[in-house]
Amino acid sequence: MYSCQVKTIYDTYETRYLHLQVLNPVRPILESGKSSKPLVVELTSPLRLECDVDGTPVPKIVFLKDGIPMVPEEGSNRVQLNRTTLIFEYLRDKDSGMYECHAENKMGRIEKYWNVEIREGEVRKMDFLRTMQQRNLTKLYIDLNNPYLTMNIQKQRSGYVDYLAGQGPPDECAPAVPDTLMV
């Protein structure tokens, strides 16, 4: 226990106490074991690589792919990287390779490996791209129309009747969204 005592400008004394706990340093330890696991994952599937490491001081963790440090793609959430986890929202062919987790502190270093193989799944590449485009269009539609939809809900709750909305669907369908995919 440490204490610090000072004399104030009012000629009184103030004391503060500090409890200091010194921890023994511990080299990094992988909680799930050091095994290198081959992973076969379907194209377009999500993937989560955990580097569940412990140590004192807290180890610095670096993820690598084929020996090169991982950096999330700029302007995309497809690959996310936090302190202990590398997350792919979906995989591409180029994501296959050897992934490494290096954890290091002043007491030592430990590594974990995953050999990731991408397998063409039930979903073909073109179908996947169309699905992703549809998700983006749906999200864009909701984002653009959310204020209008919210206003209509508020009007309905207040008892307002929109006579045009009560006429039902139109006789003809709206034209389909043009297919803008270029592969």
C-alpha positions in Angstrom: 0.0 0.0 0.0 1.4 3.4 -1.0 0.3 6.7 0.3 0.8 10.3 -0.8 0.3 13.1 1.6 0.2 16.8 0.6 -0.3 20.1 2.4 -3.1 22.2 0.9 -3.2 25.9 0.5 -5.5 26.0 3.5 -2.8 24.5 5.7 -4.5 21.1 6.0 -3.2 17.7 4.9 -4.8 15.4 2.4 -3.8 11.7 2.0 -4.5 9.4 -0.9 -3.8 5.7 -0.9 -2.9 3.4 -3.7 -2.9 -0.4 -3.7 -0.3 -1.6 -6.2 -0.4 -5.3 -7.3 2.6 -6.5 -9.3 1.8 -9.5 -11.6 4.3 -12.0 -12.6 4.8 -11.9 -16.3 3.4 -15.0 -18.2 4.3 -16.0 -21.7 1.4 -16.2 -24.2 -0.8 -19.3 -23.9 -3.4 -20.4 -26.4 -6.6 -21.4 -24.5 -7.7 -23.8 -27.3 -4.3 -25.4 -27.8 -1.7 -24.9 -30.5 -3.0 -27.4 -33.0 -2.8 -26.4 -36.7 -6.2 -27.1 -38.2 -6.9 -27.5 -42.0 -10.3 -26.0 -42.8 -12.4 -26.7 -45.9 -15.0 -23.9 -46.2 -17.6 -23.4 -48.9 -17.3 -20.3 -51.1 -19.6 -17.5 -49.9 -19.7 -19.0 -46.4 -18.7 -17.0 -43.3 -15.4 -17.8 -41.5 -14.2 -16.9 -38.0 -10.6 -17.5 -36.9 -10.1 -17.2 -33.1 -6.7 -16.5 -31.5 -7.9 -17.1 -28.0 -4.6 -16.1 -26.2 -3.8 -15.2 -22.7 -0.7 -13.8 -21.0 0.8 -11.0 -18.9 1.3 -8.4 -20.1 -1.5 -8.8 -22.6 0.0 -10.2 -25.8 0.1 -8.3 -29.0 -1.7 -10.3 -31.7 -1.0 -10.2 -35.4 -2.9 -12.1 -38.1 -1.1 -13.1 -41.3 -2.2 -14.7 -44.6 0.5 -16.5 -46.5 3.1 -14.7 -44.3 1.7 -11.2 -45.0 0.0 -9.2 -42.2 -3.8 -9.0 -42.6 -5.4 -5.6 -43.2 -9.1 -5.2 -43.6 -10.3 -4.2 -47.0 -10.8 -0.5 -47.3 -14.5 0.5 -47.7 -15.8 -3.0 -47.0 -17.0 -4.9 -44.0 -16.4 -8.3 -45.7 -13.2 -8.8 -43.6 -13.2 -7.7 -40.0 -10.3 -7.8 -37.6 -10.4 -7.2 -33.9 -7.7 -8.0 -31.3 -8.3 -11.7 -31.1 -10.6 -12.6 -34.1 -10.4 -12.5 -37.9 -13.9 -12.6 -39.4 -14.9 -13.1 -43.0 -18.6 -12.3 -43.7 -18.2 -14.4 -46.8 -15.3 -16.0 -48.6 -13.9 -15.6 -52.1 -11.6 -17.9 -54.0 -8.6 -15.6 -53.2 -9.2 -16.2 -49.5 -7.7 -19.7 -49.5 -4.3 -20.0 -48.0 -2.3 -20.4 -44.8 -3.5 -18.1 -42.0 -1.4 -17.5 -38.9 -2.0 -15.9 -35.5 1.2 -14.6 -33.8 0.8 -13.6 -30.1 3.8 -12.0 -28.4 4.7 -10.3 -25.2 8.0 -9.7 -23.4 8.0 -13.2 -22.1 7.6 -15.0 -25.4 5.7 -15.7 -28.6 3.2 -18.4 -29.7 1.7 -19.1 -33.1 -1.5 -20.8 -34.4 -2.1 -21.9 -38.0 -5.1 -22.6 -40.2 -4.8 -23.9 -43.7 -8.0 -22.6 -45.3 -9.2 -24.3 -48.5 -12.2 -22.8 -50.4 -14.6 -25.3 -51.9 -17.1 -24.4 -54.6 -20.4 -25.0 -52.9 -24.0 -25.4 -54.0 -24.2 -21.8 -54.9 -22.5 -20.8 -58.1 -20.5 -17.6 -58.3 -23.1 -15.8 -60.5 -26.0 -16.8 -58.2 -24.0 -15.5 -55.2 -23.3 -12.2 -57.0 -27.0 -11.8 -57.8 -27.9 -12.6 -54.2 -25.4 -10.0 -52.9 -26.8 -7.5 -55.4 -30.3 -8.2 -54.3 -29.4 -7.8 -50.6 -27.7 -4.4 -51.5 -30.8 -3.3 -53.5 -33.1 -4.4 -50.7 -31.1 -2.5 -48.1 -31.0 0.6 -50.5 -34.8 0.4 -50.9 -35.3 0.2 -47.2 -32.8 3.0 -46.5 -34.4 5.3 -49.1 -38.0 4.5 -48.2 -37.7 4.3 -44.4 -38.8 7.9 -43.8 -41.9 7.4 -46.0 -42.7 4.0 -44.4 -42.3 5.5 -40.9 -44.6 8.4 -41.8 -47.3 6.0 -43.1 -47.2 4.0 -39.9 -47.6 7.2 -37.9 -50.5 8.3 -40.1 -52.2 4.9 -39.7 -51.8 5.1 -35.9 -53.4 8.6 -35.8 -56.4 7.3 -37.8 -55.5 9.0 -41.1 -56.9 7.1 -44.1 -54.9 7.1 -47.4 -57.6 6.4 -50.0 -55.0 5.8 -52.8 -53.3 3.2 -50.6 -56.5 1.4 -50.1 -57.0 0.7 -53.8 -54.8 -2.5 -53.8 -52.0 -3.4 -56.0 -51.7 -2.1 -59.6 -52.9 -4.1 -62.5 -49.5 -4.3 -64.0 -46.2 -5.1 -62.2 -43.5 -2.5 -62.1 -40.6 -3.3 -64.5 -37.9 -5.5 -63.1 -34.6 -4.0 -61.9 -32.2 -4.2 -64.8 -29.4 -6.7 -64.3 -26.3 -4.6 -64.0 -23.9 -7.4 -63.1 -20.8 -7.5 -65.2 -18.8 -10.7 -64.7 
